[in-house]
């Protein structure tokens, strides 16, 4: 039972038209197609008031007398609690991403989502080394290897540009768009793990590395093993393929190891 309800003809007949039309509510109106409009309280703005919730409970119990009033009213109080505003305390590196996650939730779930994200901030990125510990390049042809990374990044664009058009820009904002899209789609669950590890991890890692190079004056340090490949930014070298591997483990990992966060932290430490 909500503040405003429209019960279709089938449900009206199932519950009984006479019973439906005698529901104790602010407004009960039979519609031309046999549906019934039921409004429990005069104004939508006051739907969380105690009197309004009591009116909802009375209306529901009229239609379903097997229910218990105190139990129904208690569930409505729980709805109120779920709507109490929670102040976001998101880390600045992921504030834009987390705000987008919250905005896509239903109104009833948004504050719970804020509380969950507040309680479990992502760990600080560990996919880096101080520049003095960087591994030197061990590839026989640096130019060819860099072209390979570029092709891997282009594959990422080819795979997802329809859903995430900003991928063409290879920008920091495109990383956030990709984070959000893969989370919303639940990418790690709907695709085979073998395909993710063989195709998605290299392309995501290369895309992240290319953004670091283009926007933070980064420098690739190519290695034969992708997981050892580094991008030098200031006094640190970052491991984009290691990050991509962690990132694509699960839906939660997309938040815990977001591309957005690694980029913003690298930006903060580039000097």
N, C-alpha and C positions, 0 to 999 in steps of 0.2 A: 504494500500500500504506500503510495507516494502522495505528495501534496495534490497533484493533479493526475487523474487516471482516466483512461478511456478503455472500457471493457467491450470487446467485440461481441457480435450477436451470438456466436457459439458459446462463449463463456457466460454471457447473460442467461441464456437458456439453461445451461448446465447448473448454474447456481440458483436459478429461479428469478424470473423477471420481477415478480412482486417483491421478493426479498431484496433484490438489487435496488429497486426504486424506493424502498423504505429505509435505505441506509442512513444512519444519523450522520449528516455531513453538512457543510456550508451550502453546497449546491449539488443537486442530483438532477440530471436532465437526460431525457430519452432523445436520441438523435434519429434522424430520418431513416438511416439504414439499419436500425435496430440496436445499435451500440448504445452504451450509457456513459455519459460524462459524469465524473464524480470529483468534486473539489472539497478537500477536507477542511480547509481554513481560508479565511477571506483573502489574505495576501500572501504571495510567494515569499516576500522578504521576511516574514515572521515564521517561516516553517520550522525553525529550530526551537521556538519558544516552548516551554513546558505545556502550556495549554494546547498548542498546535499539535505537539506529539501525542498528547492524550486523545485529541480528536482523531488522529490517525489510528491509534490503537483501538478506539471504540468502533470506528468504521470497519476495521479488519475483523474484529471479533464478531461483528454483526454478520459478516459474510462467512466467517469460519469460526463458529462457536466452539469448536473443539480445542481452540487455542487458549492459552492462559494469559490473562491481561498483563500481569506483572512481567511475564517473559517477553511479550510483545513490546511493552513499553521499554523494557531494558534494552532490547535490540535497537530501538529507535534512539535511545540515549547513546548507544555505541556509535550510531551513525553521526550523532552530534560531535562526539569526541574525535571522530576521524576527520572532521572538518575544521577543527581548531588550528589556526595558522601556526606553522613551525618555521622559525627563522633559519634560512639556509646558512650553513657554515661550510661551504664548499671550498677546497683549496683553490687558489686563484688560477692555477694552471689548467684546471678542469671545470671551472665555474660555468663557462659557456656550454660545454658538453652536458653537464649535469642538469643545467636549467632546461635544456632541450628535452632531456629524458622526462623531467617532471611535467613539462608542458604537454607532452603527448599522453599522459595518464588521464584517466577519467577524474572528474572533480572529486569524487569520493575517495580516490586513491592518492591524490597528489601529496597531501601532507604526510601520509605514511611513507611515501617514496622519499620525501625530503628527509624525514627522520632516519630512514635506513641509510641514505647516502651520507648524512652527517655522522652516523655512528661508525661507518666503515670507509674512511677515506682511503684512496689508493696508496700503496707503499711508494716510497721514493724510488725512482728508477735506479737499478743496479747495473744496467747494461752499458758500462763505461769503464775506461781505464785512464789513469793519469797519462799525459802525453809521453812521459819518459818511459812508460811501460808498454807503449804501443809496439805491436808486432810489425816488423818491416814487410813490405810487399814481397811475395814469393812467386808471382806469376811471370811467365816468360814474356808475355806481351801485354803491357799495361793498357795500351790503347784499346786493344781488342776486348779486354776484360771490362773496361769502362763502357764500351759500346754494348756489351752483354747486359750490364746492369741497367743501362738505359732502355734496352729492349724489354727487360723484365718489368720495369716501371710502366712502359707503354702497354704491356699485357694487362696490368692492373687497370689502366684506363679503359682498355678495350672490354674488359670483363664487366665493369660497373658504371661506365659513363652514362648509360641511359638513366639509371636510378640516381646517380651522383654526378650531374653535369660538371660540377666544379673541379672534378679530377683533371680535366684538361689543363687547369691553371697550375698544377703542382704547387699549391700554396699552403701555408699553415691552416687556413680556413678549410681547405679541401680535406685535410687530415681529420678535422672535427666532423665534417660532413660524412666522411667514410666511417669514422667511429660510430656515429649515430646510426647510420644505415645498417651496418653489420650487426649492431646490437638489436635494432628494431626487427630485423629479419631473422635474428638468432642464427647467423651464418654457421657457427661451428657445429650446430646440431643438425642442420638440414642437409649438409654436404658430407660425403664420405671422408673419413679421416685421411685415407691414403691420398686422395685428390687434394685435400687441404695442405698436407705436408709437402707434396710434390710440386704443386702449382701455386697455391695461394700464398704460402709462407715466403717463397722467393720473390714473388711479385710485390707483396706488401712490404717486405724488407727493402727491396730496391726502391720502391716509391718513397718510403720514409727517408732513405738515404739521399735520394735526389732532392727532396725538399730541404734537407739539412744543407746540402751543397749549394743549392740555388739561393737560399734565403739567409743563411748564416755564414756565408763564405766558407763553407766546409770543403774538405778535401778527402776524396776517397783514398783509402789505403787498401788496394785489392789483395785478396788472398785466394789461394786455391780452394780452401774450404769456405763456404759462404758464412758459416757461423763465426769465423775468425775475421771476416771482412770488417773494416773500421771506417768511420768518417771522422776526420779530425776537425774539431771546432774549438778554437781557442786552446786552452790548456788541457782539454780532455779529448779522448777518442771514444766515439759511440759505436755500439754494435747493433745496427738496425735489424739484421737478420735474426739475431738472438731475441730481440724484442718482438719481432713478428711471430716467432715460434711460440713464445709465451702468450702473446696476445690472442692467438687463434685456438687456444685450448678449449675455451668454453665461453658462454655468454658473459659470465661474471668476469672472466679474464679480459674481455674486451674493455671493461671499465678499469680493472685493476692495473692493466698494462696498456692503457690507451696510447695511440700514436700522438695524440694531442699533448698529453702530459710529457712524454719524452721530449718532444720538440720544444715545449715551453721551458722545461728545465735546462735543456741544452742552450736555449736562447739566454737564459739567466746567467749561465756560467761561461758564456763565450769569451768574456774578457779576462 
